[in-house]
Amino acid sequence: MDIGLDRLDPSVPDPVESRRRAAGRFVRIVYGTFIFGLLSAVILYFGAPLVFLGGPGTVSAPRHEVSLPYVVQVVQTRVRPGGKVEAGDEIAQVRSPQHDEIIASYMRGLADLAGREAELRIRARVARDSLAAARSYLQLTDEAVKRLEAAPEATNVSTLYQLEVLSARAQALKTVVTQEAEAAEAAIQIESLSEVRERFQEHLDRTDAEFAGGRVVAPISGIVARNVPRIGQSLAPESAIAEIFDTTDLYVDWYIPNYRLIDPKVGNNVFVLFGNRRIPAVVDEILPLSGMPEAGAPHDQSGQIARIRFAPDVVNPALNATVRIHMHYSTIVARAAAALVDFLGLR
């Protein structure tokens, strides 16, 4: 049997149909949003590499190593990793037995040179002071030879006497020549030893001044790296006592992916993505990964590094921060992306 239901008022909506209609609308909105988001993700994932070249990067700065050419032991440290230092600030206090040994070697060399120089001065003075007497004796022997040759009875003089007179003259001449040569040579050697002694003294002063009593100072202003030695730690020659990053010259090392449509070139405009910021920058240098100090790309697919320089009027990201680099393949796409970012307020 069919039962007919009459509504009290045709203008009053049916509550069951209203709930069904609202639920269907909500399901369609959720389904459409899901499908649109999925399609957008697929388009972005597969289409982004065709629009721009992106890759990871690290904010870095020139690194200055502070080291000494000696085996040293750290006595005291004045800085902490990540701390700021100014040029001339004390970094650490060290001691070096090797430096002490070098100083002792210089001192021994200076003492030997001083002894040798004193000996030569004595010989030169003895030669100069006795030279007058030797010349007087030579003059007497010359007069004796002249009288012997001029005497009328020289033919009656025995040969032995003549030999004695000539031998005395020859010996006097030899003595004069020897003393003159010894005085002259001693003066030359003294001058040479004086030059050597001055050079030794310069090396000693420079070595002592460079070591500065074991006080290690910062050559530049910047931020101290993490590898600060411990107190009591011994370091080999040329090992870094501290590493300082020059924060006045920040740049980004961009690890360029190998899979790209266009190779980046010096002068290309790029964007550095740091958080929700898009910082304009420019490619300053292209260099191989092997040319970087302690090179290590975060991805095995990276074989080149581009050095990115920031614009002079932007606030740079923090040192050692990880960023993303986007380089658009065309100017039109770059302008469209900039307009979209401005519209969404993502700068």
ROSE-497577 format. One record per residue (C-alpha): x negated, y, z negated. Coordinates in steps of 0.5 Angstrom, whole numbers, plus 2048, in hexadecimal, padded with zeros to 3 digits. Layout:
REM ROSE-497577
XYZ ...
REM end
This chain:
REM ROSE-497577
800800800 7FD807802 7FD80C7FD 7FD8137FF 7F98187FB 7FB8207FB 7F78257F9 7F982A7F5 7F68307F8 7F382F7FF 7EE8357FE 7EB8317F8 7E482D7FB 7E48267F9 7DE8257F4 7DC81E7F6 7DB8217FD 7D88277FB 7D38237F7 7D281E7FD 7D0824801 7CB8277FC 7C88217FB 7C7820803 7C4827804 7BF8267FE 7BD81F801 7BC822808 7B8828806 7B3823802 7B381F808 7B182580D 7AC828808 7A9821807 7A982080F 7A6827810 7A182680B 79E82080D 79E822815 79B829812 79582580E 794820815 794826819 78F82A814 78B823813 78A82281B 78A82981E 78682D819 77F82A81C 78282C822 783833820 77D83581B 777831819 777830811 77182D80D 76F82E805 76A833803 7668357FD 76583C7FA 75D83C7F9 7588417F9 7508427FA 74D83D7F4 7468407F1 74283A7EE 73E83D7E8 7388387E7 7308387E5 72B8347E8 7298317E2 72B82B7DE 72F82F7D8 73382D7D2 73A8317D1 7398347CA 73F8387CA 74583A7CF 7488417CF 74E83F7D4 75483B7D5 7578377DB 75B83C7DE 7598427DA 7578497DE 75084C7DD 74D8527E0 7468537E3 7418537DE 74584F7D9 7418497D5 7438427D7 73F83E7D3 73983D7CF 7348387D1 72D8357D0 7288327D4 72282E7D3 72082E7DA 7208367DA 71C8367D4 7178317D7 7168357DD 71583C7D9 7108387D5 70C8367DC 70C83D7DE 70983F7D8 70483A7D8 70283C7DF 7028437DD 6FD8417D8 6F983D7DC 6F98437E1 6F78487DC 6F18437D9 6EF8437E1 6EF84A7E2 6EB84C7DB 6E68477DD 6E584A7E4 6E58517E1 6DF84F7DC 6DB84C7E2 6DC8537E6 6DA8577E0 6D48537DF 6D28537E7 6D385B7E7 6CF85C7E1 6C98587E3 6C985A7EA 6C58607E8 6C085C7E5 6C08577EB 6BF85D7F0 6B98607EC 6B68597EC 6B78597F3 6B48607F4 6AE85E7F0 6AD8577F4 6AE85B7FB 6A88607F8 6A485A7F6 6A48577FD 6A385E801 69D85F7FC 69B8587FE 69B859805 698860805 69285E801 68B85D805 689857801 690854803 68C84E807 68884D801 68F84C7FC 6908447FB 6968417FF 69983F7F8 6998467F5 69D8487FC 6A28437FB 6A38457F4 6A484C7F6 6A984A7FC 6AD8457F8 6AE84A7F2 6B184F7F8 6B584A7FB 6B88487F4 6B984F7F2 6BD8507F9 6C184A7F8 6C384C7F1 6C58537F3 6C98507F9 6CC84B7F5 6CE8507EF 6D18557F5 6D584F7F8 6D784C7F1 6DA8537EF 6DD8557F5 6E184E7F6 6E384E7EE 6E68557F0 6EA8527F6 6EC84C7F1 6EE8507EC 6F38547F0 6F684E7F3 6F784B7EC 6FA8517EA 6FF8517F0 7008497EE 70184B7E7 7068517E9 70A84C7ED 70A8477E7 70D84C7E3 71284E7E8 7158477E8 7148467E1 71884D7E0 71D84B7E5 71E8447E2 71F8477DB 72484C7DD 7288487E2 7298437DC 72B8497D7 72A8457D1 72F8407D3 7348457D4 7398437DA 73D8497DC 7438497E2 74084C7E8 74784E7EA 74E8507E7 75384A7E8 7568447E5 75283E7E2 7548377E5 7558317E1 74E82E7E1 74B8317DB 74682D7D8 74682B7D1 74282D7CB 73C8297CB 73D8267D2 7368267D6 7368287DD 7328267E3 72E82C7E7 7338307EC 73982D7E8 73F8327E7 73F8357E0 7468387E2 74A8397E9 74D8407E9 7528427EF 7528497F2 75A84B7F1 7598517F5 75884D7FB 75E8487FB 760843801 76483D803 760837806 76683480A 76582D80C 76882C813 76B826815 76982281B 77082281E 771828821 77482B827 76F831827 768832824 76883881F 76383E821 75F84381E 76484981D 76B84581D 770848818 772843813 77784380D 774840806 77A83D802 77983D7FB 77F83C7F7 7858407FA 7808457FD 77E845804 777849804 77584C80B 76E84A80D 769849813 764843815 75D846814 759840815 759839818 754834815 75482C815 75582880E 74E82680E 74C82D80D 74F82F807 74C82E800 74F8287FC 754827802 75A823801 760823804 766821801 76981D807 76481980B 76781B811 764822810 75D823814 75D82B815 75D830810 760837811 75E83D80D 76484280C 763849809 76984D806 76B853808 768859804 76E85B801 7718557FE 7718527F7 76C84C7F8 76E8457F5 76A8427EF 76483F7F0 7648377F2 76B8387F3 76E8337F8 7728367FE 775834804 77383880B 778839811 77683B817 77B83C81C 77A83A824 77D840827 77F847825 786847826 787841821 78284581C 78784B81C 78D84781C 78B843816 78984A813 79084D814 793847811 78E84780B 79084F80A 79884D80B 797848805 79384C801 78D847800 78784B800 
REM end
